[in-house]
Amino acid sequence: MAELKCTVENCMYNNSNYCCKGDIMVGGMRACTCDDTCCESFREEKEGRARNATEHPSKVISIDCEAVKCVYNTNYKCYADHVDIKGCGADDCRETACATFKER
C-alpha cells in the first residue's frame, strides 16, 4: 500500500487531497510517460451528485496498476512508497495521471 496524494479536487472521492474510495486503479497498459496513465477510479463530482461522505479519507491506499512498464509495478500492484495523482479540473479519467510513474 502506498501513501497517496491526489490533487484532482473535483473527484467525488477526494477529501483534502486524500482518497475516500479505499483503493484505486491506475490505467495505462502501454504507458511510457506519466501522461499516458490515468486514475480509472476517478468520478467527477457533479452538481446534484452526492460526494462520498460516508467514507473517511485515507493517507495510505491500495493501488492496482495496469502500467506494467512502471518501475513500481509488480504483478499489477503499485509498490511505490508515495504516489501522486494529478488532474486539476478533470472531466474524465483520461484527464488524470499518475505523476509518480517512472518507466523501467
N, C-alpha and C positions, 0 to 999 in steps of 0.2 A: 504494500500500500504506500502511496505517495502523499506528500503534503501538496495540496492543490490550491492554487490561487487563480481565480477566474475574474477577468475584467469585463466579461460580457454581461454588463449590468442589466440589460433588458431580457435576460433569460429568466424564465419563471422559477428556476431552481436556485438562482443566485441570491444570496443574502450576505451583504457586506463583504463581497469578493470571495465567499466560501459557498460550496455547493450543498444543497439540501437533498439531493437525489439519492445519495448513498453509494452510487457507483456510476461511472460514465463509460462511454465507448468512444475511442478516438478512431476515426476513419482515415484512410489514405493508403490503401494496399500498395500503390505504385509510387508513393511519396518519395521525393528526393530532396525536398526542402520543407520547412515548416508550413509554408503557404499551400502545400499540396495535401495537408492534413485538415481535419475538421473535428469538432465535437459533435458526433452524431446524436448525442443526448440533448442537445440544445432545443429548447422550445421557447419561442418568443412570447414574452408576456404581452398580452393584448388587452385592451380595454374590455371589461366585461368578463374576462377570464381570471379566475382567482389565482393568485400567487400561491405557491406551495407553502402554506403557513403551518401545516401540521408537522412538518419535519424541522429539525434543528440543523443549522449549518455545521459542517464538519471540516476541520483543517486537513484531516487525513482521509483518503478515499481510495477505493479500489478502482483501478483503471484498466479496462480491457482495451487492447490496441491492435488495429489492423496494419499499422505502419511497420511492416516487417523489416524494412531497411534501416530502422532506427536502432542506435546502439543500446537503447534502454529496453527494447522489446525482446522478451524471451517467451516463446510459446504463447503469443498473443496477449501477454500481460506486460504492463509497464513496471519497470523496476527502478525508475529514477527516484532519487530522494525527494526532489521538488519538481512540480510540474506547473507551468503557466499556460492557461488558456486565454487567448486574445480574440477580439472581435467586436470592438465597440460599435454599437448601433446595428448589429447583425439582424437581418430579417429572416435568414435561412441558415441552417447549419454549415453550408458551404462558405459562409462569410465569417466563420470562426476558424481558429487554427491552434495547434499545439505549438506554442513558442519554444518549448523545450526540445522539440525534435532535433536530432543530430544524426546525419547519415553515417552509416558504417563505413 
